[in-house]
Amino acid sequence: MKVKVSYLGYIRVMLGKREEEVELKEGATLGDLLNMLSNKYGEAFRKEVYEPGLQDLKYGYGVIINGLLMARLQGLKTPLKEGDQIILTTLISGG
């Protein structure tokens, strides 16, 4: 199955791309996708965004799947399906 992954904020700068289409096995989860991206993009991605084996992204980063924050779904266990729109982004807060 294919999903579309968009990159915003620092992740876009780090990877040098806005988006890509990713091929995953049927039944893959968000955690599977992040593990694949971690292997593909190496140490910089693991240090900054996601380290395989952790239960969440590193501080300051988030994932939106089809318009919903991963925390409102099943976190890394969220099942993905064909055509999902996934955004990896830097979380910004202020006051």
PLY file of the C-alpha trace (Angstrom):
ply
format ascii 1.0
element vertex 95
property float x
property float y
property float z
element edge 94
property int vertex1
property int vertex2
end_header
0.00 0.00 0.00
1.09 3.58 -0.57
0.80 6.55 1.77
1.78 10.18 1.21
4.16 11.68 3.76
4.59 15.46 3.94
7.37 17.14 5.89
6.98 20.52 7.60
9.27 22.77 9.62
12.76 21.62 10.46
12.10 18.10 9.16
11.61 19.52 5.66
14.90 21.41 5.92
16.77 18.39 7.31
15.52 16.00 4.61
15.56 18.54 1.79
12.12 17.51 0.56
8.50 18.51 1.01
6.83 15.14 0.54
7.13 11.65 -0.81
5.02 8.60 -1.46
6.01 5.60 0.64
5.27 1.95 -0.02
4.35 -0.08 3.09
3.14 -3.61 3.74
-0.58 -4.09 4.28
-1.39 -3.76 7.97
1.53 -1.40 8.66
1.29 1.00 11.58
2.59 4.52 12.15
5.44 2.95 14.12
6.36 0.81 11.10
6.44 3.93 8.91
8.62 5.84 11.37
11.00 2.86 11.67
11.29 2.74 7.88
11.95 6.49 7.67
14.50 6.20 10.47
16.38 3.51 8.53
16.12 5.47 5.28
17.26 8.85 6.64
19.75 7.61 9.21
21.35 9.12 12.25
20.13 12.70 11.77
16.48 11.53 11.67
16.97 9.20 14.65
18.71 11.89 16.71
16.22 14.64 15.94
12.81 13.09 15.19
12.33 9.42 16.08
14.45 6.68 17.61
13.19 3.14 16.89
12.03 1.44 20.06
10.69 4.60 21.69
6.98 5.00 22.37
6.73 8.50 20.89
8.51 11.01 18.69
11.24 13.18 20.16
10.18 16.32 22.02
8.94 19.06 19.70
7.71 16.82 16.87
4.32 15.45 15.95
2.43 13.44 13.36
-0.92 14.23 11.81
-2.78 11.43 10.01
-5.65 12.46 7.78
-6.09 15.65 9.81
-5.91 14.07 13.28
-3.00 14.26 15.71
-1.55 10.83 16.44
-2.36 11.33 20.14
-6.07 11.37 19.24
-5.65 8.04 17.44
-3.65 5.03 18.66
-0.22 6.67 18.74
2.48 4.59 17.09
0.06 1.65 16.91
-2.28 3.57 14.59
-2.94 1.33 11.58
-2.31 2.94 8.21
-4.25 2.32 5.01
-3.86 2.97 1.31
-3.93 6.68 0.47
-3.43 8.01 4.01
-2.07 11.55 4.22
0.62 11.78 6.91
2.33 14.97 8.04
5.53 14.95 10.10
5.95 18.38 11.63
7.77 20.49 14.15
5.38 21.45 16.95
5.37 25.14 17.64
4.03 26.76 20.77
4.15 30.21 22.13
2.32 32.62 24.25
0 1
1 2
2 3
3 4
4 5
5 6
6 7
7 8
8 9
9 10
10 11
11 12
12 13
13 14
14 15
15 16
16 17
17 18
18 19
19 20
20 21
21 22
22 23
23 24
24 25
25 26
26 27
27 28
28 29
29 30
30 31
31 32
32 33
33 34
34 35
35 36
36 37
37 38
38 39
39 40
40 41
41 42
42 43
43 44
44 45
45 46
46 47
47 48
48 49
49 50
50 51
51 52
52 53
53 54
54 55
55 56
56 57
57 58
58 59
59 60
60 61
61 62
62 63
63 64
64 65
65 66
66 67
67 68
68 69
69 70
70 71
71 72
72 73
73 74
74 75
75 76
76 77
77 78
78 79
79 80
80 81
81 82
82 83
83 84
84 85
85 86
86 87
87 88
88 89
89 90
90 91
91 92
92 93
93 94
